[in-house]
């Protein structure tokens, strides 16, 4: 029985779809989904900006020394 459960889990993993995440978003209202998307976009933009700023500060520090 354990082998069939492991095979089932493995086949679900191969699809690349997080069914729990899909279920979570389907339970949300359209407004909640948009808010969640906006938060994700905001986080991505903050990370990009921090990475860019770190990269720029590294380049500047190379020229200063």
N, C-alpha and C positions, 0 to 999 in steps of 0.2 A: 504494500500500500504506500509506503514511503517513497518508493521509486516513482510511482505515477504522480504523486504530489510534486516531487522535485521536477519531473518532466513538464508538468503543467506550468509550474512557476517559471521554468527555463523558457518555455515557449512564449509565455507572456512577456518575459524580459526581452526576448529577441525582437518583439514588435517595436520596441522603443517608445511605447506609449505608457505614461504613468496614469493608470486608470483611476487611481485615487485623486490625482490632481484634476482630471477631467470631471470626476464626480463632484469635487469641491466647487469647481467653477459653474457647473450646471445647477448647483443649489443656490448660487448667488443670483441676485436680481441684475438686470442689465446695468443699472447705475453702479452697483457694487463691482461688477466686472470692469467697467470703465475706470473706476477709482483705483482698482488694483493694477490695471494697466498703466495708469498715470503714475502710480507710485513706482512701478518697475522702471518705467522710462526715466523718471527723475533719478532713481538710484544709478542707472546706467550712465546718465549724463554726469552725475557727480563723480563716479569712478573714472570716467574718461578724463574729466577735468583734472582730477587729482593725479592721474597718471601723466598727463601732459605737463602739469606744473612740476612734478617731480623730475621729469625728463629735462625740462628747460632749466631747472635749478642745477641739475648735474652738469649740463653743458656749460652753464655760466661759471660754475665753480672750477671747471677745468681751465677756463681762460684766465681766471683771477689769480691762480697760484703760479 
